[in-house]
């Protein structure tokens, strides 16, 4: 071993001696007290580890080297976790432990079947729930603490992949995702890259974009490309680690706040804006380009549209971020619903006057997949008040309302029994609370994995679906399993916004009912008080904003 007054050198070959033997030799050197630094290089001389050489760092820092290939190339060590939900602050519902599905270990990794094999993936914890009301603080703190503890135990890490929504509201907090990502950053340190896959109906705050190195969102609404978004977020992360790149971000807050139903990518201008993102991401010096619509049904200062362009060329990302922000702002008044929309009574009349079947009406104000409580029976009341439907001359399906007490009453009475019920307001929603429903229990379906126990009550020509737990009805088979066929009814009312793909493909007619609820499409009447004003459309005459990108390192 050659020596000088300044240095002591010894050469080990991992592929010849094995990692465990090398660690033992390094420990022996540390105990001798002469060696001061450890350098690990590839055969072509590239340094991949350089750390002070003490017993405390040997085991921790060398853990990654246990997955070094025979050629000496390090495998990246990337952790996966997150909390995924969108939460309406205008909904009385509260999302807690029973609403979330929490996965760890192999069950977590199984959600991502196409992860790159050349990476060592470290599952942390992931909690996901159907959109709803604000998350209970105790649950959030518990899930966050577990995520942080598992992150700390997993160190050292090269990267973290956060699978989040971006519109989580936690009781008593502002900017929950900003808090979560910043906390992860504090644990893992500045060196690991953090990449997030998000929903465009989330919010990209300054705090959140600062905590992240990479962020992307879905480019389709409805989100048929969600798996591709996660794959893109992972691919960008791995590529940056492979190349030793730390990205720079250009962030622009665009003071526009729209319900997602006005920015469906089937229609202009959203189709062109989102359709142009791949070409921007393909430009030299750019890694990704993303546009967030924002979440209209939370009353937080961060709620607004935003643009983030990520890359290595500061001039290029600044140019494209400004261009995207200006395009979005200039198009603000052209965002519109995909189909005619109006009051509930107008929608019912339009459906009954049409010969198109199946004919769908979106009961949009209480859509559980946007954060609605699911307990509003406003539309049921309107259906029962229509003379043709009340008499049975016309027929309608209405799905659904969550009302455990009403479902329990139907179960006690049994199929074929006549029941007198009051439905609506189980969580405290005021519109359509305690609507009288007199009819026959046509169907009982017990133990649905999402909706719990389900009852169908026939009143005149209306078939009302009642559930014991919140459940979306996004597929025709969700209804046919209950003996309800939209093709044989005059109209089918489902609590959605824009029609999801299965219903959209089946529909021959469709309108959107602007019904009240925690996700009211008429956001002006919700009564926001904490937004960063001015913001369109709440301030329709606002002056043109400054859309200069902020560079975030």
BELBELFEN-V855790 format. One record per helix or strand of 3 or more residues. SS is the DSSP state (helix for helix, strand for strand). FROM is the first residue (numbers start at 0). TO is the last residue. If there is no record, write none. Layout:
[[SS	FROM	TO] [SS	FROM	TO]]
//
This chain:
[[helix	13	16] [helix	18	31] [strand	36	40] [strand	46	51] [helix	54	61] [helix	63	66] [strand	75	83] [strand	85	87] [helix	96	98] [strand	99	103] [helix	104	108] [strand	118	128] [helix	136	153] [strand	158	162] [helix	175	187] [strand	192	197] [helix	205	210] [strand	213	216] [helix	225	242] [strand	247	253] [helix	259	261] [helix	269	274] [helix	276	280] [strand	285	291] [strand	304	310] [helix	313	329] [helix	331	333] [helix	343	352] [strand	358	362] [helix	363	365] [helix	377	384] [helix	386	390] [strand	395	401] [helix	403	412] [strand	417	422] [strand	434	447] [strand	451	458] [strand	461	466] [helix	475	479] [helix	485	487] [strand	490	493] [helix	500	505] [strand	508	512] [helix	522	525] [strand	549	551]]
//
